[in-house]
Amino acid sequence: MVQHISDDITASSDQGLSSSSCGWDELGLYLLPSEWQRLTALRDLLLPFTEHTQMLQSDTQSLSLVVPALLDLQGHLSEFPHAQGFSFKDLASLAKKMKANMDKRFSCFLDHTNSKFSPLAAAACFLDPTVSEALLENDDEQITALLEKAEEYITHLVLPVVREEEDEHEEPEEEEKEERLQRKRPRFKFLSKASRPSRSSCSKPCVKEEMKKFKEQLSQPTNEESETALEFWAAQGDSVYPSLKPIALDLVDMPASQAFAERVFSITGDLTRGRRNSARAILE
């Protein structure tokens, strides 16, 4: 009796396999040509996000590439409804919703009127010659406003030096009193003005002139091969951009993402949990 039941189960399973081996087309489960076209359009909508994510999550990419990537995705979402809207209205609506969500999420980098706007990423973008050259030639109002905020932020970084110089000129009487006191106590030579570290002669107009020179340098055609931002600023002499070069090196050296660091911590956590797994690597 048991043998008969086993034979029946085997026969029914064989029959199911034979019916499933008929092929998807014969069972009516294949995709129509229009559905393949819809999947292709959906792939075209999401592909730029994949490309920029793969690029920016690397530890070799600079913060200066964040704003260009966001602007590129904004342009892609703006053009997609015009390219695919007549054929796939649902995907065109999806692209508009994605753009609205993106504008809201990244307004701190792209909208200079936002209360939480930070010009740090725009400043790094401005000082990266590999991307700022194209942005400076763009007449878009949003890009122009971002570059202006970037220049203001860079100028603001040297304001404390300017204020020290202004205070130095505004209060000569206090300096005279200090010099008289130092003459009376010459043994404290380290307190004298001559032994103090010289204050920087850089001023606010000086930084603006350096930024103007930087933009003029980008506008001039060169036969040199494209170089990274760090290579560009490292090749510049300290006398050419005495105030701008240290700021540029700091900004373009910032990583675009912390995904690589989080990935390391995630792998390390798996190795230290004490769970039984087949991982060959262990953490001593």
Phi and psi restraints in degrees (value plus and minus 20) as a CYANA .aco file:
   2 VAL   PHI     -84.4   -44.4
   2 VAL   PSI     -56.7   -16.7
   3 GLN   PHI     -85.2   -45.2
   3 GLN   PSI     -57.6   -17.6
   4 HIS   PHI     -86.0   -46.0
   4 HIS   PSI     -61.1   -21.1
   5 ILE   PHI     -84.7   -44.7
   5 ILE   PSI     -60.9   -20.9
   6 SER   PHI     -83.3   -43.3
   6 SER   PSI     -60.3   -20.3
   7 ASP   PHI     -85.5   -45.5
   7 ASP   PSI     -58.1   -18.1
   8 ASP   PHI     -84.8   -44.8
   8 ASP   PSI     -61.9   -21.9
   9 ILE   PHI     -84.6   -44.6
   9 ILE   PSI     -61.1   -21.1
  10 THR   PHI     -84.8   -44.8
  10 THR   PSI     -61.3   -21.3
  11 ALA   PHI     -85.2   -45.2
  11 ALA   PSI     -61.4   -21.4
  12 SER   PHI     -87.8   -47.8
  12 SER   PSI     -56.8   -16.8
  13 SER   PHI     -88.8   -48.8
  13 SER   PSI     -57.9   -17.9
  14 ASP   PHI     -84.5   -44.5
  14 ASP   PSI     -58.9   -18.9
  15 GLN   PHI     -84.8   -44.8
  15 GLN   PSI     -58.2   -18.2
  16 GLY   PHI     -86.3   -46.3
  16 GLY   PSI     -59.0   -19.0
  17 LEU   PHI     -87.1   -47.1
  17 LEU   PSI     -58.2   -18.2
  18 SER   PHI     -87.5   -47.5
  18 SER   PSI     -53.5   -13.5
  19 SER   PHI     -93.4   -53.4
  19 SER   PSI     -54.2   -14.2
  20 SER   PHI     -95.8   -55.8
  20 SER   PSI     -42.4    -2.4
  21 SER   PHI    -100.5   -60.5
  21 SER   PSI     -17.5    22.5
  22 CYS   PHI     -86.8   -46.8
  22 CYS   PSI     -43.1    -3.1
  23 GLY   PHI      90.2   130.2
  23 GLY   PSI     131.8   171.8
  24 TRP   PHI     -87.2   -47.2
  24 TRP   PSI     -55.1   -15.1
  25 ASP   PHI     -83.9   -43.9
  25 ASP   PSI     -61.1   -21.1
  26 GLU   PHI     -90.4   -50.4
  26 GLU   PSI     -47.8    -7.8
  27 LEU   PHI    -104.9   -64.9
  27 LEU   PSI     -22.9    17.1
  28 GLY   PHI      57.6    97.6
  28 GLY   PSI       3.3    43.3
  29 LEU   PHI    -125.7   -85.7
  29 LEU   PSI      -9.8    30.2
  30 TYR   PHI    -100.4   -60.4
  30 TYR   PSI     141.0   181.0
  31 LEU   PHI    -109.1   -69.1
  31 LEU   PSI     121.7   161.7
  32 LEU   PHI     -95.2   -55.2
  32 LEU   PSI     137.5   177.5
  33 PRO   PHI     -75.7   -35.7
  33 PRO   PSI     -57.2   -17.2
  34 SER   PHI     -85.9   -45.9
  34 SER   PSI     -53.4   -13.4
  35 GLU   PHI     -92.3   -52.3
  35 GLU   PSI     -55.2   -15.2
  36 TRP   PHI     -83.9   -43.9
  36 TRP   PSI     -59.1   -19.1
  37 GLN   PHI     -84.9   -44.9
  37 GLN   PSI     -57.0   -17.0
  38 ARG   PHI     -86.1   -46.1
  38 ARG   PSI     -61.3   -21.3
  39 LEU   PHI     -84.7   -44.7
  39 LEU   PSI     -57.1   -17.1
  40 THR   PHI     -84.4   -44.4
  40 THR   PSI     -62.0   -22.0
  41 ALA   PHI     -85.4   -45.4
  41 ALA   PSI     -58.4   -18.4
  42 LEU   PHI     -85.5   -45.5
  42 LEU   PSI     -58.5   -18.5
  43 ARG   PHI     -82.6   -42.6
  43 ARG   PSI     -62.7   -22.7
  44 ASP   PHI     -83.9   -43.9
  44 ASP   PSI     -50.1   -10.1
  45 LEU   PHI     -90.9   -50.9
  45 LEU   PSI     -59.6   -19.6
  46 LEU   PHI    -115.1   -75.1
  46 LEU   PSI     -36.0     4.0
  47 LEU   PHI     -80.1   -40.1
  47 LEU   PSI     -64.0   -24.0
  48 PRO   PHI     -79.9   -39.9
  48 PRO   PSI     -52.0   -12.0
  49 PHE   PHI     -86.1   -46.1
  49 PHE   PSI     -59.5   -19.5
  50 THR   PHI     -84.6   -44.6
  50 THR   PSI     -63.5   -23.5
  51 GLU   PHI     -84.2   -44.2
  51 GLU   PSI     -65.9   -25.9
  52 HIS   PHI     -89.3   -49.3
  52 HIS   PSI     -54.6   -14.6
  53 THR   PHI     -85.3   -45.3
  53 THR   PSI     -64.1   -24.1
  54 GLN   PHI     -83.2   -43.2
  54 GLN   PSI     -54.0   -14.0
  55 MET   PHI     -94.6   -54.6
  55 MET   PSI     -67.5   -27.5
  56 LEU   PHI     -98.4   -58.4
  56 LEU   PSI     -37.3     2.7
  57 GLN   PHI    -101.1   -61.1
  57 GLN   PSI     -23.8    16.2
  58 SER   PHI     -98.9   -58.9
  58 SER   PSI     130.7   170.7
  59 ASP   PHI     -99.4   -59.4
  59 ASP   PSI     -20.7    19.3
  60 THR   PHI    -119.1   -79.1
  60 THR   PSI     -19.7    20.3
  61 GLN   PHI    -117.7   -77.7
  61 GLN   PSI     123.3   163.3
  62 SER   PHI    -112.9   -72.9
  62 SER   PSI     139.1   179.1
  63 LEU   PHI     -80.8   -40.8
  63 LEU   PSI     -43.3    -3.3
  64 SER   PHI     -85.7   -45.7
  64 SER   PSI     -35.2     4.8
  65 LEU   PHI    -111.5   -71.5
  65 LEU   PSI     -24.5    15.5
  66 VAL   PHI     -88.5   -48.5
  66 VAL   PSI     -71.3   -31.3
  67 VAL   PHI     -82.4   -42.4
  67 VAL   PSI     -66.6   -26.6
  68 PRO   PHI     -79.1   -39.1
  68 PRO   PSI     -57.8   -17.8
  69 ALA   PHI     -85.4   -45.4
  69 ALA   PSI     -62.9   -22.9
  70 LEU   PHI     -85.2   -45.2
  70 LEU   PSI     -61.5   -21.5
  71 LEU   PHI     -85.0   -45.0
  71 LEU   PSI     -57.3   -17.3
  72 ASP   PHI     -85.4   -45.4
  72 ASP   PSI     -60.8   -20.8
  73 LEU   PHI     -88.9   -48.9
  73 LEU   PSI     -56.0   -16.0
  74 GLN   PHI     -81.5   -41.5
  74 GLN   PSI     -65.5   -25.5
  75 GLY   PHI     -83.5   -43.5
  75 GLY   PSI     -57.7   -17.7
  76 HIS   PHI     -83.1   -43.1
  76 HIS   PSI     -64.9   -24.9
  77 LEU   PHI     -89.8   -49.8
  77 LEU   PSI     -48.4    -8.4
  78 SER   PHI     -93.3   -53.3
  78 SER   PSI     -55.3   -15.3
  79 GLU   PHI    -104.7   -64.7
  79 GLU   PSI     -43.0    -3.0
  80 PHE   PHI     -80.6   -40.6
  80 PHE   PSI     -64.7   -24.7
  81 PRO   PHI     -80.1   -40.1
  81 PRO   PSI     -52.9   -12.9
  82 HIS   PHI     -93.4   -53.4
  82 HIS   PSI     -50.3   -10.3
  83 ALA   PHI    -102.7   -62.7
  83 ALA   PSI     -56.9   -16.9
  84 GLN   PHI    -138.4   -98.4
  84 GLN   PSI     -20.2    19.8
  85 GLY   PHI     -84.7   -44.7
  85 GLY   PSI     -52.4   -12.4
  86 PHE   PHI     -93.4   -53.4
  86 PHE   PSI     -49.9    -9.9
  87 SER   PHI    -112.6   -72.6
  87 SER   PSI     -60.6   -20.6
  88 PHE   PHI    -151.5  -111.5
  88 PHE   PSI      70.5   110.5
  89 LYS   PHI     -88.3   -48.3
  89 LYS   PSI     -51.1   -11.1
  90 ASP   PHI     -86.8   -46.8
  90 ASP   PSI     -58.8   -18.8
  91 LEU   PHI     -90.3   -50.3
  91 LEU   PSI     -54.0   -14.0
  92 ALA   PHI     -84.9   -44.9
  92 ALA   PSI     -59.5   -19.5
  93 SER   PHI     -85.8   -45.8
  93 SER   PSI     -58.3   -18.3
  94 LEU   PHI     -83.1   -43.1
  94 LEU   PSI     -60.8   -20.8
  95 ALA   PHI     -83.5   -43.5
  95 ALA   PSI     -59.3   -19.3
  96 LYS   PHI     -85.7   -45.7
  96 LYS   PSI     -60.1   -20.1
  97 LYS   PHI     -87.6   -47.6
  97 LYS   PSI     -58.3   -18.3
  98 MET   PHI     -83.9   -43.9
  98 MET   PSI     -59.8   -19.8
  99 LYS   PHI     -86.9   -46.9
  99 LYS   PSI     -61.0   -21.0
 100 ALA   PHI     -83.0   -43.0
 100 ALA   PSI     -61.6   -21.6
 101 ASN   PHI     -86.5   -46.5
 101 ASN   PSI     -58.1   -18.1
 102 MET   PHI     -88.0   -48.0
 102 MET   PSI     -61.3   -21.3
 103 ASP   PHI     -81.1   -41.1
 103 ASP   PSI     -57.9   -17.9
 104 LYS   PHI     -93.0   -53.0
 104 LYS   PSI     -62.2   -22.2
 105 ARG   PHI     -90.7   -50.7
 105 ARG   PSI     -58.5   -18.5
 106 PHE   PHI    -128.1   -88.1
 106 PHE   PSI       4.4    44.4
 107 SER   PHI     -85.4   -45.4
 107 SER   PSI     -43.4    -3.4
 108 CYS   PHI     -88.1   -48.1
 108 CYS   PSI     -36.5     3.5
 109 PHE   PHI    -128.0   -88.0
 109 PHE   PSI     -46.4    -6.4
 110 LEU   PHI    -132.4   -92.4
 110 LEU   PSI     -42.5    -2.5
 111 ASP   PHI    -127.3   -87.3
 111 ASP   PSI      85.7   125.7
 112 HIS   PHI     -92.6   -52.6
 112 HIS   PSI     -32.0     8.0
 113 THR   PHI    -109.0   -69.0
 113 THR   PSI     -27.7    12.3
 114 ASN   PHI     -91.7   -51.7
 114 ASN   PSI     123.7   163.7
 115 SER   PHI     -87.2   -47.2
 115 SER   PSI     -44.3    -4.3
 116 LYS   PHI    -121.9   -81.9
 116 LYS   PSI      -2.3    37.7
 117 PHE   PHI     -85.9   -45.9
 117 PHE   PSI     114.5   154.5
 118 SER   PHI    -140.0  -100.0
 118 SER   PSI     101.9   141.9
 119 PRO   PHI    -103.0   -63.0
 119 PRO   PSI     -14.3    25.7
 120 LEU   PHI     -81.6   -41.6
 120 LEU   PSI     -68.3   -28.3
 121 ALA   PHI     -86.0   -46.0
 121 ALA   PSI     -58.3   -18.3
 122 ALA   PHI     -86.5   -46.5
 122 ALA   PSI     -57.3   -17.3
 123 ALA   PHI     -85.8   -45.8
 123 ALA   PSI     -61.4   -21.4
 124 ALA   PHI     -83.4   -43.4
 124 ALA   PSI     -57.8   -17.8
 125 CYS   PHI     -85.7   -45.7
 125 CYS   PSI     -60.6   -20.6
 126 PHE   PHI     -83.7   -43.7
 126 PHE   PSI     -56.5   -16.5
 127 LEU   PHI    -108.0   -68.0
 127 LEU   PSI     -16.8    23.2
 128 ASP   PHI    -117.7   -77.7
 128 ASP   PSI      85.1   125.1
 129 PRO   PHI     -84.9   -44.9
 129 PRO   PSI     -39.3     0.7
 130 THR   PHI     -92.1   -52.1
 130 THR   PSI     -39.1     0.9
 131 VAL   PHI    -143.7  -103.7
 131 VAL   PSI     -48.6    -8.6
 132 SER   PHI     -89.4   -49.4
 132 SER   PSI     -46.3    -6.3
 133 GLU   PHI     -80.2   -40.2
 133 GLU   PSI     -62.5   -22.5
 134 ALA   PHI     -92.0   -52.0
 134 ALA   PSI     -56.0   -16.0
 135 LEU   PHI     -90.8   -50.8
 135 LEU   PSI     -54.4   -14.4
 136 LEU   PHI     -86.5   -46.5
 136 LEU   PSI     -46.8    -6.8
 137 GLU   PHI    -106.3   -66.3
 137 GLU   PSI     -25.6    14.4
 138 ASN   PHI    -105.8   -65.8
 138 ASN   PSI     117.9   157.9
 139 ASP   PHI    -117.9   -77.9
 139 ASP   PSI     -12.0    28.0
 140 ASP   PHI     -84.3   -44.3
 140 ASP   PSI     116.6   156.6
 141 GLU   PHI     -84.6   -44.6
 141 GLU   PSI     -58.8   -18.8
 142 GLN   PHI     -83.3   -43.3
 142 GLN   PSI     -64.2   -24.2
 143 ILE   PHI     -87.2   -47.2
 143 ILE   PSI     -61.1   -21.1
 144 THR   PHI     -81.3   -41.3
 144 THR   PSI     -62.2   -22.2
 145 ALA   PHI     -85.7   -45.7
 145 ALA   PSI     -58.8   -18.8
 146 LEU   PHI     -84.4   -44.4
 146 LEU   PSI     -60.7   -20.7
 147 LEU   PHI     -88.0   -48.0
 147 LEU   PSI     -56.0   -16.0
 148 GLU   PHI     -84.8   -44.8
 148 GLU   PSI     -62.5   -22.5
 149 LYS   PHI     -84.7   -44.7
 149 LYS   PSI     -54.4   -14.4
 150 ALA   PHI     -84.9   -44.9
 150 ALA   PSI     -63.2   -23.2
 151 GLU   PHI     -85.6   -45.6
 151 GLU   PSI     -59.2   -19.2
 152 GLU   PHI     -83.1   -43.1
 152 GLU   PSI     -60.3   -20.3
 153 TYR   PHI     -86.2   -46.2
 153 TYR   PSI     -62.8   -22.8
 154 ILE   PHI     -83.9   -43.9
 154 ILE   PSI     -60.1   -20.1
 155 THR   PHI     -84.3   -44.3
 155 THR   PSI     -56.8   -16.8
 156 HIS   PHI     -86.7   -46.7
 156 HIS   PSI     -44.8    -4.8
 157 LEU   PHI     -85.8   -45.8
 157 LEU   PSI     -42.3    -2.3
 158 VAL   PHI    -126.8   -86.8
 158 VAL   PSI     -12.0    28.0
 159 LEU   PHI     -81.7   -41.7
 159 LEU   PSI     -59.8   -19.8
 160 PRO   PHI     -76.3   -36.3
 160 PRO   PSI     -55.5   -15.5
 161 VAL   PHI     -86.4   -46.4
 161 VAL   PSI     -60.7   -20.7
 162 VAL   PHI     -84.3   -44.3
 162 VAL   PSI     -60.8   -20.8
 163 ARG   PHI     -85.7   -45.7
 163 ARG   PSI     -55.9   -15.9
 164 GLU   PHI     -82.8   -42.8
 164 GLU   PSI     -61.8   -21.8
 165 GLU   PHI     -86.7   -46.7
 165 GLU   PSI     -60.1   -20.1
 166 GLU   PHI     -83.3   -43.3
 166 GLU   PSI     -63.9   -23.9
 167 ASP   PHI     -83.0   -43.0
 167 ASP   PSI     -53.5   -13.5
 168 GLU   PHI     -85.9   -45.9
 168 GLU   PSI     -55.9   -15.9
 169 HIS   PHI    -103.0   -63.0
 169 HIS   PSI     -46.2    -6.2
 170 GLU   PHI    -101.1   -61.1
 170 GLU   PSI     -40.4    -0.4
 171 GLU   PHI    -144.1  -104.1
 171 GLU   PSI      45.5    85.5
 172 PRO   PHI     -91.7   -51.7
 172 PRO   PSI     -46.7    -6.7
 173 GLU   PHI     -85.4   -45.4
 173 GLU   PSI     -62.1   -22.1
 174 GLU   PHI     -84.0   -44.0
 174 GLU   PSI     -55.6   -15.6
 175 GLU   PHI     -86.9   -46.9
 175 GLU   PSI     -59.1   -19.1
 176 GLU   PHI     -83.0   -43.0
 176 GLU   PSI     -62.0   -22.0
 177 LYS   PHI     -81.8   -41.8
 177 LYS   PSI     -60.8   -20.8
 178 GLU   PHI     -85.5   -45.5
 178 GLU   PSI     -58.2   -18.2
 179 GLU   PHI     -86.1   -46.1
 179 GLU   PSI     -58.3   -18.3
 180 ARG   PHI     -82.9   -42.9
 180 ARG   PSI     -61.9   -21.9
 181 LEU   PHI     -84.4   -44.4
 181 LEU   PSI     -57.3   -17.3
 182 GLN   PHI     -90.1   -50.1
 182 GLN   PSI     -51.2   -11.2
 183 ARG   PHI     -86.5   -46.5
 183 ARG   PSI     -53.1   -13.1
 184 LYS   PHI     -93.3   -53.3
 184 LYS   PSI     -47.1    -7.1
 185 ARG   PHI    -142.1  -102.1
 185 ARG   PSI      49.9    89.9
 186 PRO   PHI     -87.9   -47.9
 186 PRO   PSI     -37.6     2.4
 187 ARG   PHI     -86.0   -46.0
 187 ARG   PSI     -44.0    -4.0
 188 PHE   PHI    -110.4   -70.4
 188 PHE   PSI      48.4    88.4
 189 LYS   PHI     -87.7   -47.7
 189 LYS   PSI     -46.5    -6.5
 190 PHE   PHI     -90.6   -50.6
 190 PHE   PSI     -33.1     6.9
 191 LEU   PHI    -110.7   -70.7
 191 LEU   PSI     -27.8    12.2
 192 SER   PHI     -91.6   -51.6
 192 SER   PSI     137.6   177.6
 193 LYS   PHI     -86.9   -46.9
 193 LYS   PSI     -52.5   -12.5
 194 ALA   PHI     -87.3   -47.3
 194 ALA   PSI     -49.3    -9.3
 195 SER   PHI    -108.7   -68.7
 195 SER   PSI     -27.7    12.3
 196 ARG   PHI     -92.6   -52.6
 196 ARG   PSI     129.9   169.9
 197 PRO   PHI     -83.6   -43.6
 197 PRO   PSI     114.5   154.5
 198 SER   PHI     -86.7   -46.7
 198 SER   PSI     116.9   156.9
 199 ARG   PHI     -95.3   -55.3
 199 ARG   PSI     131.5   171.5
 200 SER   PHI     -86.0   -46.0
 200 SER   PSI     117.6   157.6
 201 SER   PHI    -105.5   -65.5
 201 SER   PSI     -15.8    24.2
 202 CYS   PHI     -91.3   -51.3
 202 CYS   PSI     124.7   164.7
 203 SER   PHI    -154.6  -114.6
 203 SER   PSI     152.9   192.9
 204 LYS   PHI     -80.1   -40.1
 204 LYS   PSI     -67.4   -27.4
 205 PRO   PHI     -81.0   -41.0
 205 PRO   PSI     -50.5   -10.5
 206 CYS   PHI     -83.1   -43.1
 206 CYS   PSI     -62.6   -22.6
 207 VAL   PHI     -86.0   -46.0
 207 VAL   PSI     -59.1   -19.1
 208 LYS   PHI     -83.9   -43.9
 208 LYS   PSI     -57.9   -17.9
 209 GLU   PHI     -86.0   -46.0
 209 GLU   PSI     -57.3   -17.3
 210 GLU   PHI     -86.5   -46.5
 210 GLU   PSI     -59.8   -19.8
 211 MET   PHI     -86.1   -46.1
 211 MET   PSI     -57.3   -17.3
 212 LYS   PHI     -84.3   -44.3
 212 LYS   PSI     -62.0   -22.0
 213 LYS   PHI     -84.4   -44.4
 213 LYS   PSI     -56.9   -16.9
 214 PHE   PHI     -84.2   -44.2
 214 PHE   PSI     -62.3   -22.3
 215 LYS   PHI     -88.6   -48.6
 215 LYS   PSI     -55.9   -15.9
 216 GLU   PHI     -86.5   -46.5
 216 GLU   PSI     -56.5   -16.5
 217 GLN   PHI     -86.0   -46.0
 217 GLN   PSI     -56.6   -16.6
 218 LEU   PHI     -89.9   -49.9
 218 LEU   PSI     -50.4   -10.4
 219 SER   PHI     -96.2   -56.2
 219 SER   PSI     -36.3     3.7
 220 GLN   PHI    -102.9   -62.9
 220 GLN   PSI     112.7   152.7
 221 PRO   PHI     -89.9   -49.9
 221 PRO   PSI     119.9   159.9
 222 THR   PHI    -150.7  -110.7
 222 THR   PSI     131.7   171.7
 223 ASN   PHI    -115.4   -75.4
 223 ASN   PSI     -18.6    21.4
 224 GLU   PHI     -95.1   -55.1
 224 GLU   PSI     131.7   171.7
 225 GLU   PHI     -90.6   -50.6
 225 GLU   PSI     135.2   175.2
 226 SER   PHI     -82.4   -42.4
 226 SER   PSI     115.2   155.2
 227 GLU   PHI    -144.6  -104.6
 227 GLU   PSI     143.9   183.9
 228 THR   PHI     -94.7   -54.7
 228 THR   PSI     147.1   187.1
 229 ALA   PHI     -84.5   -44.5
 229 ALA   PSI     -60.1   -20.1
 230 LEU   PHI     -84.9   -44.9
 230 LEU   PSI     -59.6   -19.6
 231 GLU   PHI     -85.6   -45.6
 231 GLU   PSI     -57.7   -17.7
 232 PHE   PHI     -83.0   -43.0
 232 PHE   PSI     -69.7   -29.7
 233 TRP   PHI     -93.8   -53.8
 233 TRP   PSI     -49.9    -9.9
 234 ALA   PHI     -87.5   -47.5
 234 ALA   PSI     -49.0    -9.0
 235 ALA   PHI     -99.8   -59.8
 235 ALA   PSI     -35.6     4.4
 236 GLN   PHI     -99.9   -59.9
 236 GLN   PSI     116.4   156.4
 237 GLY   PHI     -90.7   -50.7
 237 GLY   PSI     131.5   171.5
 238 ASP   PHI     -84.7   -44.7
 238 ASP   PSI     -45.8    -5.8
 239 SER   PHI     -98.6   -58.6
 239 SER   PSI     -40.0     0.0
 240 VAL   PHI     -96.4   -56.4
 240 VAL   PSI     -68.7   -28.7
 241 TYR   PHI    -147.3  -107.3
 241 TYR   PSI      52.6    92.6
 242 PRO   PHI     -84.5   -44.5
 242 PRO   PSI     -51.4   -11.4
 243 SER   PHI    -119.6   -79.6
 243 SER   PSI     -52.9   -12.9
 244 LEU   PHI    -100.2   -60.2
 244 LEU   PSI     -54.4   -14.4
 245 LYS   PHI     -82.7   -42.7
 245 LYS   PSI     -67.4   -27.4
 246 PRO   PHI     -80.8   -40.8
 246 PRO   PSI     -58.4   -18.4
 247 ILE   PHI     -86.2   -46.2
 247 ILE   PSI     -62.7   -22.7
 248 ALA   PHI     -83.2   -43.2
 248 ALA   PSI     -62.9   -22.9
 249 LEU   PHI     -83.3   -43.3
 249 LEU   PSI     -56.2   -16.2
 250 ASP   PHI     -89.0   -49.0
 250 ASP   PSI     -62.4   -22.4
 251 LEU   PHI     -94.3   -54.3
 251 LEU   PSI     -65.4   -25.4
 252 VAL   PHI     -95.1   -55.1
 252 VAL   PSI     -32.4     7.6
 253 ASP   PHI    -105.5   -65.5
 253 ASP   PSI     -28.9    11.1
 254 MET   PHI     -92.8   -52.8
 254 MET   PSI     116.1   156.1
 255 PRO   PHI     -92.7   -52.7
 255 PRO   PSI     131.9   171.9
 256 ALA   PHI     -96.5   -56.5
 256 ALA   PSI     -46.5    -6.5
 257 SER   PHI    -168.7  -128.7
 257 SER   PSI     140.4   180.4
 258 GLN   PHI    -128.3   -88.3
 258 GLN   PSI      -3.6    36.4
 259 ALA   PHI     -82.4   -42.4
 259 ALA   PSI     -57.8   -17.8
 260 PHE   PHI     -85.8   -45.8
 260 PHE   PSI     -57.3   -17.3
 261 ALA   PHI     -90.3   -50.3
 261 ALA   PSI     -60.9   -20.9
 262 GLU   PHI     -84.4   -44.4
 262 GLU   PSI     -53.5   -13.5
 263 ARG   PHI     -86.6   -46.6
 263 ARG   PSI     -58.4   -18.4
 264 VAL   PHI     -83.8   -43.8
 264 VAL   PSI     -64.6   -24.6
 265 PHE   PHI     -84.4   -44.4
 265 PHE   PSI     -55.3   -15.3
 266 SER   PHI     -85.6   -45.6
 266 SER   PSI     -65.3   -25.3
 267 ILE   PHI     -84.4   -44.4
 267 ILE   PSI     -61.7   -21.7
 268 THR   PHI     -83.2   -43.2
 268 THR   PSI     -57.3   -17.3
 269 GLY   PHI     -84.1   -44.1
 269 GLY   PSI     -58.2   -18.2
 270 ASP   PHI     -84.4   -44.4
 270 ASP   PSI     -52.2   -12.2
 271 LEU   PHI     -99.5   -59.5
 271 LEU   PSI     -37.5     2.5
 272 THR   PHI    -130.0   -90.0
 272 THR   PSI     -13.7    26.3
 273 ARG   PHI     -96.7   -56.7
 273 ARG   PSI     -41.3    -1.3
 274 GLY   PHI      63.1   103.1
 274 GLY   PSI     -14.2    25.8
 275 ARG   PHI     -95.9   -55.9
 275 ARG   PSI     134.8   174.8
 276 ARG   PHI     -99.0   -59.0
 276 ARG   PSI      97.1   137.1
 277 ASN   PHI    -164.6  -124.6
 277 ASN   PSI     153.9   193.9
 278 SER   PHI    -118.8   -78.8
 278 SER   PSI      -2.6    37.4
 279 ALA   PHI     -87.1   -47.1
 279 ALA   PSI     113.0   153.0
 280 ARG   PHI     -96.9   -56.9
 280 ARG   PSI     -53.7   -13.7
 281 ALA   PHI    -101.5   -61.5
 281 ALA   PSI     116.8   156.8
 282 ILE   PHI    -149.9  -109.9
 282 ILE   PSI     135.9   175.9
 283 LEU   PHI    -125.6   -85.6
 283 LEU   PSI      95.5   135.5
